[in-house]
Amino acid sequence: MSQRPDRNEKFKTSIGGQAVIEGVMMRGPEKGAMACRLPNGEIDLETWKVKGSKAWYRKVPFVRGIFSFISSLILGYKCLMRSADKQMTEEDEEPETKFEKWLSEKLGDKIMPVISALAMVLGIGLAVVLFIWLPSLLSKFVDKHIISLSKFAKNVIEGLIKIIVFICYTALTRLMKDMSVTYEYHGAEHKTIACYERQEELTVENVKKQCRFHPRCGTSFIFLVLFISIFVTTIFNVSWKNLALRVLFKIALLPVVTGIAFELIRLAGKYDNPVTRAISAPGLWIQRITTKEPNDKQIECAIAALEECIPAKEGDDKW
């Protein structure tokens, strides 16, 4: 099997995906699909129409990045929750506690949307603490108690801390059994897209031969966001005097950061030259943590999801 991304694809597709619980989600220009391996061994396949893919803001450079990022977050979270539900069996259900019964009585059918929204808010809060507040706090601590730093040096240290936190976080999640399996499905997603881009028949054997690393992966995008934020916060001269205000300003600058990162990853995916290879290199390295070699059944799920997203008119999904 290949261990290097194939830069000699027949074409590059705009179809992208995400690993979910025991499955793969794919999204194309017209349709989206999620294929999950159920506890009974069968593949459950869901499809839906993709809306807004031809909207004006999807075509404007630097603007399209933030909309793509937000829509991907929302869809990805919904698919994760949905895929987790599919793994539940009657044997897994436990009697409701008094608190759960009270919630059911008060919220009724709205209980799951409320719980999902709360989980999303908590997840975003954790991300803000780990990747914005904590790195700023540690960088300020270094400047105050260890060595005096310039603003740019503090921004660089802050950025390096964010990248280290991200790598350590992903490495730790890899040790969890469920996440380790999810990373195998992540590998299946990449290998299946690579097989499709080489215009080979989508079979398990053909997919197996492909590389599990892909230059347009979300992992690479996250790294670029963390790296670019160093320069954006320097250019906009975000104050270090008040950490709370700094956190708010950095959140406000996220559209700028994600817009730039999105354009860079588009270039890295479209062209092959020393500059784009340098842009892709760190993300491809981190994918050694966030992807694993999949088994046949995992590849079957990825193929099932991708096949549903291929547009009827050839070329409509060209990158």
WOSUL-V602405 format. One line per field, one symbol per residue. ss: DSSP state (H for helix, E for strand, L for the rest). psi: psi as a letter, one per 20 degrees, with the letter a starting at -180 (. if undefined). burial: I if it has 16 or more other ideal C-beta (glycine too) atoms within 10 Angstrom, else O. A space follows every 50 residues. Layout:
BEGIN
ss = ???
psi = ???
burial = ???
END
This chain:
BEGIN
ss = LLLLLLLLLLLLELLEEEEELLEEEEELLLEEEEEEELLLLLEEEEEEEL LLLLLHHHLLLLLHHHHHHHHHHHHHHHHHHHHHHHLLLHHHLLLLLHHH HHHHHHHHHHHHHHHHHHHHHHHHHHHHHHHHHHHHHHHHHHHHHLLLLL HHHHHHHHHHHHHHHHHHHHHHHHLLHHHHHHHHHHHHHHHHHHHHHLLL LLLHHHHHLLLLLLLLLHHHHHHHHHHHHHHHHHHLLLLLLLHHHHHHHH HHLHHHHHHHHHHHHHHHHHLLLHHHHHHHHHHHHHHHHHLLLLLHHHHH HHHHHHHHHLLLLLLLLEL
psi = qqjqpojkqhrpqipraqqaolappqpahhqqqppqorhjiqpppqqqpp qjhjqhiiioqhghghhggghhgggggghggghhhiiprhhipqqprhgh hggghhhciigghggggghgghggggggghiggghgghghgghhigppqr gghhhgggghggggggghghhghhipgghgghhghghhgghgggghhikq pnrgghhhirqiqpikqhghggghghghhghghggilpqigohghggghh ghihhgghgghghghgghhhqorhghhhhhgghhghihgiqrprrghhhh gggggghhipqhopiijp.
burial = OOOOIIOOIOOIIIIIIIIIIIIIIIIIIIIIIIIIIOOOOOIIOIOOOO OOOOOOOOOOOOOIIIIIIOIOOOIIOOIIIIIOOIOOOOOOOOOOOOOO OOIOOOOOOOOOOOOOOOOOOOOOOOOOOOIIIOIIIOIIOIIOOOOOIO OOOIIIIIIOIIIOIIIOOIOOOOOOOOIOIIIIIIIIIIIIIIIIIOOO OIOIOIIIOIIIIIIIIIIIIIIIIIIIIIOIIIOOOIOIOOOOOIIOII OOIIIIIIIIIIOIIIOIIOOOOOOIOOIIOIIIOIIOIIIIOIOOOIII IIIIIIOIIIIOOOOOIOO
END
